């Protein structure tokens, strides 16, 4: 299938407890019966779901739309390559309308208390976590209600986050996991991320 190429962005999805996990990947190689994916560094926290024989859903982002298919893991990420089964006859293409051009400057509001709200900037987005700059000390494990304002009328995302990491070198760079986000907001965010990534590729 000409719409799927090496270096393309893809996401894999699977169920963990009562939530849907998304891992953003890059396509490394494509064969007649399988695709080799390059996983992000944090994949180890989900290693039990990525073993041989596990079932996944895949979404690949192309210029014409999103390509979706269900698959099975062929080789685990603990081996030399992480590969999934691929049947080009069992994929679904969802066309997109013309993709608009946008600038990615997202405003991130963290409600510390009824009296205090921090206005911060993001530097990395995902549908499972967010990375942002903040000069105020936030403790790992602390939980906050937040609003992510997407530019150019792409909407507002309301989330509850848990601070999961402080950068060991730059102590004002934080990672926060979404502990609560509606499916509607998750899809809105996923579409925004797709639009922006195509705008800069």
KATATA-V127907 format. One record per residue. N is the residue number from 1. RES is the residue in one small letter. OMEGA is omega in whole degrees, 0 to 359 (999 if undefined). Layout:
<<N RES OMEGA> <N RES OMEGA>>
//
This chain:
<<1 x 185> <2 x 181> <3 x 181> <4 x 184> <5 x 174> <6 x 181> <7 x 181> <8 x 178> <9 x 178> <10 x 174> <11 x 173> <12 x 185> <13 x 173> <14 x 183> <15 x 174> <16 x 185> <17 x 182> <18 x 182> <19 x 177> <20 x 181> <21 x 176> <22 x 175> <23 x 180> <24 x 186> <25 x 168> <26 x 176> <27 x 181> <28 x 181> <29 x 178> <30 x 177> <31 x 182> <32 x 187> <33 x 183> <34 x 176> <35 x 176> <36 x 182> <37 x 173> <38 x 184> <39 x 175> <40 x 185> <41 x 186> <42 x 186> <43 x 186> <44 x 180> <45 x 181> <46 x 189> <47 x 181> <48 x 180> <49 x 186> <50 x 181> <51 x 180> <52 x 179> <53 x 179> <54 x 181> <55 x 181> <56 x 168> <57 x 183> <58 x 173> <59 x 179> <60 x 184> <61 x 179> <62 x 180> <63 x 182> <64 x 181> <65 x 180> <66 x 180> <67 x 184> <68 x 172> <69 x 174> <70 x 187> <71 x 178> <72 x 180> <73 x 179> <74 x 176> <75 x 185> <76 x 178> <77 x 176> <78 x 174> <79 x 184> <80 x 180> <81 x 174> <82 x 183> <83 x 179> <84 x 179> <85 x 181> <86 x 175> <87 x 183> <88 x 179> <89 x 184> <90 x 179> <91 x 179> <92 x 177> <93 x 175> <94 x 183> <95 x 174> <96 x 171> <97 x 182> <98 x 184> <99 x 179> <100 x 178> <101 x 181> <102 x 173> <103 x 186> <104 x 172> <105 x 184> <106 x 174> <107 x 184> <108 x 182> <109 x 181> <110 x 181> <111 x 181> <112 x 178> <113 x 178> <114 x 182> <115 x 187> <116 x 174> <117 x 178> <118 x 177> <119 x 186> <120 x 178> <121 x 178> <122 x 170> <123 x 173> <124 x 181> <125 x 172> <126 x 174> <127 x 176> <128 x 180> <129 x 177> <130 x 176> <131 x 186> <132 x 175> <133 x 177> <134 x 181> <135 x 178> <136 x 179> <137 x 176> <138 x 185> <139 x 175> <140 x 182> <141 x 179> <142 x 186> <143 x 182> <144 x 168> <145 x 187> <146 x 174> <147 x 176> <148 x 182> <149 x 180> <150 x 184> <151 x 174> <152 x 175> <153 x 175> <154 x 171> <155 x 180> <156 x 178> <157 x 177> <158 x 183> <159 x 167> <160 x 184> <161 x 172> <162 x 179> <163 x 185> <164 x 185> <165 x 170> <166 x 183> <167 x 183> <168 x 180> <169 x 181> <170 x 190> <171 x 174> <172 x 178> <173 x 186> <174 x 168> <175 x 179> <176 x 177> <177 x 175> <178 x 175> <179 x 177> <180 x 176> <181 x 180> <182 x 179> <183 x 178> <184 x 179> <185 x 178> <186 x 179> <187 x 177> <188 x 180> <189 x 180> <190 x 179> <191 x 178> <192 x 179> <193 x 179> <194 x 179> <195 x 183> <196 x 182> <197 x 177> <198 x 179> <199 x 184> <200 x 181> <201 x 999>>
//
